[in-house]
Amino acid sequence: MTQGWSARDIPDQSGRTAVVTGANSGVGLLTARELARCGARVLLACRDERRGKEAADRIRYAVRGADVEFAALDLADLSSVREFAADYRADTLDLLINNAGVMALPYGRTADGFETQFGVNHLGHFALTGLLLPKLLAVEGARVVTVSSGLHALADVDMGDLNSERNYRRWIAYGRSKTANLLFVHELARRVAAAGGTLVAAAAHPGLASTNLHTAGARLEERRVAERVMGLANLVAQPASAGALPTLYAATAPGVRPDSFTGPRLLGWRGAPGPSWRADRTRDDVAGERLWVASEQLTGVTYPGL
């Protein structure tokens, strides 16, 4: 891995199609923009239509001739996930970036009754990936990049309480969802290898990047002091454009290995992309299998051929 890898090193993406969830702002928007700049056709999969279409316009303004399009996707509603997958008409998909996420929200439930952070961050993306899997498997070397976080270290997945119904703590629930992201990548990579496939399932995280994710939970509850405190993180964070680099590396750089975890080099907080530390539990085959089976049962989505 090159020490100073940057967006200038992204290989030509002409002829490739990418889906980026949560592409209306922050790291997702900049990931989509750079893929479009390098020639990819990019679908901005976003919940908010107005913001999604504005993001597409911003990319077109920044990148002459950009081939970008908004597509409605609410990861907190499995019917929306199914509708998105059904509306995806192309025969193939080269790149799926599971970027969207929520962080440290007050306790809530998705349309299907799942705890919001687990439901959006993990189950929504699990269902989306499974529904799009035939399109991905039709492309030699297609990639699925799931955005986790260094804060997965906060907590392991509790298989006896996946919806955090006992003693809900917002940061613990967030950590569990991000651990689930890494276990999902591990198990998907393991299953692809066992099936002899070429799909690359990898993970990335942005480190400490300046986005609105830090303050969203406090703002939702109108906790003004907490919102200001969380906002201070953005004063020391690297720009969102730098936070997007690990995802872009995992999505496009040659030689990215299945089940790899890419993040900023400097203490996992900032800097050029590099291999990132991850808890040993996120490579546990038994835990990955258990979470996979539970996710299939909860979402009703299975993975054909895996």
PyMOL commands that set and color helices and strands:
alter all, ss='L'
color gray80, all
select helices_A, chain A and resi 7-9+26-37+49-62+78-87+116-137+150-154+170-194+213-220+224-231+233-236+240-243+245-252+280-283+285-299
alter helices_A, ss='H'
color red, helices_A
select strands_A, chain A and resi 17-21+41-46+67-72+95-98+143-147+200-204+261-266+270-275
alter strands_A, ss='S'
color yellow, strands_A
deselect
rebuild
show_as cartoon
